[in-house]
Amino acid sequence: MTSEVKKYYNEKAPTYDAQSELFYFRVYDAVTWRYTEPYVPKNSEAQVLDAAGGTGKWTIPIAKCGPKVVLVDISDEMLEVARRKITEQALQGQITALKGDVRKLDFPDETFDMVFCDHALCFIKEQKEVIKELVRVLKTNHPIIISGQNRYILSLSLMQDIDFATKVLSNETQFLMGSRLKVYTLSPDEFKHLLEENAVEIEKIIGKGVTMPLIFPLQRPYPKVDAPEFLEKVLQIEFALCDRPDALALAGHLQAVGYKRA
C-alpha cells in the first residue's frame, strides 16, 4: 500500500496545492489553522515535525511562527515541490525536508517540541503504528495535532450507492480516492481511543468540515463561493459547531489536539 500512496502523490504533486482553492478546502484549512497556530512553539530553538507534510502546505506557515520544522514525506515529487517553495521563501535555514515513512521514523525518542500530521492518517492502514511513532519522537507533555477521516460522514456521502455506503459504514470495505487509493476511516470514538491508548492526553477533538460534506460536496461547483462574504458566513457556522462535542459526528474530518503523557 505504501508504494501506491507514493505513486499516487508523485502524480498529484504538480497540482496538489491547487486544491486549496476549492471551497471545501478553504473551509477545512481555516479550521485546521485556527486550532493549530496557538500550539505552535514560537521559540526559534524549538523543533516541529510535520509528518507526511507533502508540499509543505503547513510546514511553511508553521515555520513562519518561529520554530525549526522538519518535513517528512514518502513522495519524492511532493518533496521536490516543498523544497522549491522553501527556497522561494528563503526558509532553507529553518526547514529541513526529508524522505521518510511515518510508520518508522528515523529520529531518536523525544526529539520534537510539537508533532503535526494532517490529512495523512486516513491513507495508512497501520494507523496504530503511526500514532506510536509520532508519540515516540514527541517530547513528554508537548503537543501533538493530528487528523483522521470520519467514517460516518464519508458513508453518508456515498448514499447514492447504498449497498457500498453500508459496507463503508460497517468498515467491511474502504472508499477508494481517485478510484485507487484506499481511505481508512475512524468513528469519533475510535479516533479518541486510538490516541488515548497510545499515551496521548486529549485536550480537544475538533470537527473539520461540519458544514461541508453533504451540503457542499467537493466536486460540485457553487456560483457564490468566490464571494468573500459567502465564505465568511459559512465559516461563522463552521466555527460555531466545529469544537462542540455534540456536533463532532457531523464532521468530515476529525482533528485532535493532545499532549504526550508522562
C-alpha positions as CSV (number, residue, x, y, z in Angstrom):
1,M,0.0,0.0,0.0
2,T,2.9,2.4,0.7
3,S,4.0,2.1,-2.9
4,E,0.5,3.0,-4.1
5,V,0.4,6.1,-1.8
6,K,3.8,7.1,-3.1
7,K,2.8,6.6,-6.7
8,Y,-0.5,8.5,-6.3
9,Y,1.1,11.5,-4.7
10,N,4.1,11.6,-7.1
11,E,1.5,12.0,-9.8
12,K,-0.6,14.6,-7.8
13,A,2.4,16.7,-6.8
14,P,2.4,19.3,-9.6
15,T,-1.3,20.2,-9.0
16,Y,-1.7,19.3,-5.3
17,D,-1.6,22.8,-3.9
18,A,-4.3,23.9,-6.3
19,Q,-6.9,22.0,-4.3
20,S,-6.5,24.6,-1.5
21,E,-8.5,26.9,-3.8
22,L,-11.5,24.6,-3.7
23,F,-14.3,25.9,-1.4
24,Y,-14.2,22.7,0.7
25,F,-10.6,23.1,1.5
26,R,-10.8,26.8,2.1
27,V,-13.2,25.9,5.0
28,Y,-11.1,22.9,6.0
29,D,-7.9,24.9,6.1
30,A,-9.4,27.7,8.1
31,V,-10.4,25.3,10.8
32,T,-7.0,23.5,10.7
33,W,-5.0,26.7,11.2
34,R,-7.4,28.1,13.8
35,Y,-6.7,25.0,16.0
36,T,-3.1,24.6,15.1
37,E,-1.4,28.1,15.3
38,P,-2.0,28.6,19.1
39,Y,0.0,25.4,19.8
40,V,3.0,26.2,17.5
41,P,6.1,27.0,19.6
42,K,7.4,30.5,18.9
43,N,10.9,29.7,20.2
44,S,13.4,29.6,17.3
45,E,15.2,26.7,19.0
46,A,12.1,24.6,19.1
47,Q,11.7,21.8,16.6
48,V,8.4,20.8,15.0
49,L,7.7,17.6,12.9
50,D,5.4,17.9,10.0
51,A,4.7,14.2,9.4
52,A,3.6,13.3,5.9
53,G,3.8,17.1,5.2
54,G,3.7,16.8,1.4
55,T,4.4,20.0,-0.4
56,G,4.9,21.9,2.8
57,K,1.4,23.4,2.8
58,W,1.5,23.6,6.6
59,T,5.3,23.4,7.1
60,I,5.8,26.9,5.8
61,P,3.2,28.7,7.9
62,I,4.3,26.8,11.0
63,A,8.0,27.8,10.3
64,K,6.9,31.4,9.9
65,C,5.7,31.3,13.5
66,G,9.3,30.9,14.6
67,P,10.3,27.2,15.2
68,K,12.5,25.0,13.1
69,V,10.5,22.4,11.1
70,V,11.3,19.0,9.8
71,L,9.0,17.9,7.0
72,V,8.9,14.2,6.3
73,D,7.1,12.7,3.4
74,I,7.3,9.5,1.3
75,S,6.8,11.1,-2.1
76,D,9.8,12.4,-3.9
77,E,7.7,14.6,-6.2
78,M,5.8,16.2,-3.2
79,L,9.2,16.8,-1.5
80,E,10.5,18.4,-4.7
81,V,7.6,20.9,-4.7
82,A,8.1,21.6,-1.0
83,R,11.9,22.3,-1.4
84,R,11.1,24.7,-4.3
85,K,8.6,26.6,-2.1
86,I,11.0,26.6,0.8
87,T,13.8,28.1,-1.4
88,E,11.4,30.7,-2.9
89,Q,10.5,31.9,0.6
90,A,14.1,31.8,1.8
91,L,13.3,29.3,4.6
92,Q,16.1,26.9,3.9
93,G,17.8,27.6,7.2
94,Q,14.6,26.9,9.1
95,I,13.1,23.9,7.3
96,T,14.5,20.5,6.5
97,A,12.6,18.3,4.0
98,L,13.4,14.6,4.3
99,K,12.1,11.5,2.6
100,G,10.7,9.0,5.2
101,D,7.9,6.7,6.2
102,V,5.8,7.9,9.2
103,R,5.4,4.3,10.3
104,K,9.1,4.1,11.1
105,L,10.7,7.5,11.7
106,D,14.5,7.9,11.8
107,F,14.6,10.1,14.8
108,P,15.5,9.4,18.5
109,D,12.9,9.3,21.2
110,E,11.6,12.7,22.4
111,T,13.1,14.8,19.6
112,F,10.3,17.2,18.8
113,D,8.6,20.0,20.7
114,M,5.5,19.5,18.6
115,V,4.2,16.9,16.1
116,F,1.7,17.8,13.4
117,C,0.1,15.4,11.0
118,D,-2.8,16.5,8.8
119,H,-4.8,14.6,6.2
120,A,-2.4,11.6,6.1
121,L,-3.5,9.0,8.7
122,C,-6.5,8.2,6.5
123,F,-4.3,6.7,3.8
124,I,-2.3,4.4,6.1
125,K,-3.7,1.0,7.1
126,E,-1.3,0.7,10.1
127,Q,-2.7,3.6,12.0
128,K,-1.7,2.4,15.4
129,E,1.9,2.1,14.3
130,V,1.8,5.6,13.0
131,I,0.5,7.1,16.3
132,K,3.0,5.1,18.3
133,E,5.9,6.5,16.2
134,L,4.6,10.1,16.3
135,V,4.2,9.9,20.1
136,R,7.7,8.3,20.4
137,V,9.5,11.1,18.8
138,L,7.5,13.8,20.7
139,K,8.8,15.2,24.0
140,T,6.7,14.4,27.1
141,N,4.0,16.9,27.9
142,H,4.3,18.5,24.4
143,P,1.5,18.9,21.8
144,I,0.5,16.6,19.0
145,I,-2.0,17.7,16.4
146,I,-3.3,15.0,14.1
147,S,-6.4,14.4,11.9
148,G,-8.4,11.4,10.8
149,Q,-11.3,10.9,8.5
150,N,-14.8,10.3,10.0
151,R,-16.4,7.1,8.8
152,Y,-19.9,8.3,9.5
153,I,-20.0,11.3,7.1
154,L,-18.0,9.5,4.4
155,S,-20.6,6.7,4.5
156,L,-23.5,9.2,4.2
157,S,-21.8,11.0,1.3
158,L,-21.8,7.7,-0.6
159,M,-25.6,7.0,-0.2
160,Q,-26.1,7.1,-4.0
161,D,-24.8,3.5,-3.8
162,I,-26.5,2.5,-0.6
163,D,-25.0,-1.0,-0.5
164,F,-21.5,0.3,-0.8
165,A,-22.2,3.0,1.8
166,T,-23.4,0.3,4.2
167,K,-20.2,-1.6,3.7
168,V,-18.1,1.5,4.3
169,L,-20.1,2.3,7.4
170,S,-19.6,-1.2,8.8
171,N,-15.9,-1.0,7.9
172,E,-16.2,-4.0,5.6
173,T,-14.6,-2.1,2.8
174,Q,-12.8,1.1,2.1
175,F,-13.7,4.0,-0.2
176,L,-11.2,4.5,-3.0
177,M,-10.0,8.0,-3.5
178,G,-9.4,8.6,-7.2
179,S,-10.7,5.0,-7.7
180,R,-7.3,3.7,-6.5
181,L,-6.2,4.9,-3.0
182,K,-7.9,3.3,0.0
183,V,-9.2,5.6,2.7
184,Y,-9.1,4.2,6.2
185,T,-11.8,5.8,8.3
186,L,-12.5,6.0,12.0
187,S,-15.5,6.8,14.1
188,P,-15.1,9.7,16.5
189,D,-14.9,7.2,19.4
190,E,-12.3,5.0,17.6
191,F,-10.2,8.1,16.9
192,K,-10.3,9.1,20.5
193,H,-9.4,5.6,21.8
194,L,-6.6,5.2,19.2
195,L,-4.9,8.3,20.6
196,E,-5.6,7.6,24.3
197,E,-4.3,4.0,24.2
198,N,-1.0,5.4,22.8
199,A,-0.2,7.8,25.5
200,V,-2.0,10.9,24.2
201,E,-3.8,13.1,26.7
202,I,-6.5,14.7,24.5
203,E,-7.3,18.3,25.1
204,K,-10.0,18.5,22.4
205,I,-11.2,17.0,19.2
206,I,-12.4,19.4,16.5
207,G,-14.7,18.5,13.7
208,K,-13.5,19.8,10.3
209,G,-16.0,20.3,7.6
210,V,-19.1,20.2,9.7
211,T,-20.9,22.4,7.2
212,M,-19.4,20.7,4.1
213,P,-19.6,17.0,3.2
214,L,-23.4,16.8,2.5
215,I,-24.2,20.4,1.7
216,F,-21.1,21.3,-0.4
217,P,-19.7,18.1,-1.9
218,L,-16.2,18.6,-3.2
219,Q,-16.9,18.0,-6.8
220,R,-19.9,20.3,-7.2
221,P,-19.4,24.0,-8.3
222,Y,-21.2,26.8,-6.4
223,P,-21.6,30.1,-8.0
224,K,-21.5,32.0,-4.7
225,V,-18.3,30.5,-3.3
226,D,-15.9,33.1,-4.8
227,A,-17.7,35.8,-2.8
228,P,-15.7,36.6,0.4
229,E,-18.9,37.3,2.3
230,F,-20.3,33.8,1.4
231,L,-17.2,32.1,2.8
232,E,-17.3,34.3,5.9
233,K,-20.9,33.3,6.6
234,V,-20.1,29.6,6.2
235,L,-17.1,30.0,8.5
236,Q,-19.3,31.6,11.1
237,I,-21.4,28.5,11.2
238,E,-18.4,26.2,10.9
239,F,-16.6,27.8,13.9
240,A,-19.8,27.8,15.9
241,L,-20.0,24.0,15.5
242,C,-16.5,22.6,15.0
243,D,-15.4,22.4,18.6
244,R,-18.8,21.3,20.0
245,P,-18.6,17.6,21.2
246,D,-22.3,17.1,20.3
247,A,-21.6,18.1,16.7
248,L,-18.4,16.0,16.2
249,A,-20.1,13.2,14.3
250,L,-21.3,15.6,11.6
251,A,-17.7,16.5,10.5
252,G,-16.0,15.1,7.5
253,H,-12.6,15.1,9.3
254,L,-11.5,15.0,13.0
255,Q,-8.6,17.0,14.3
256,A,-7.2,16.1,17.8
257,V,-5.1,18.3,19.9
258,G,-3.4,16.5,22.7
259,Y,-0.2,16.1,24.7
260,K,2.2,13.2,25.3
261,R,1.6,11.7,28.7
262,A,4.5,11.2,31.1
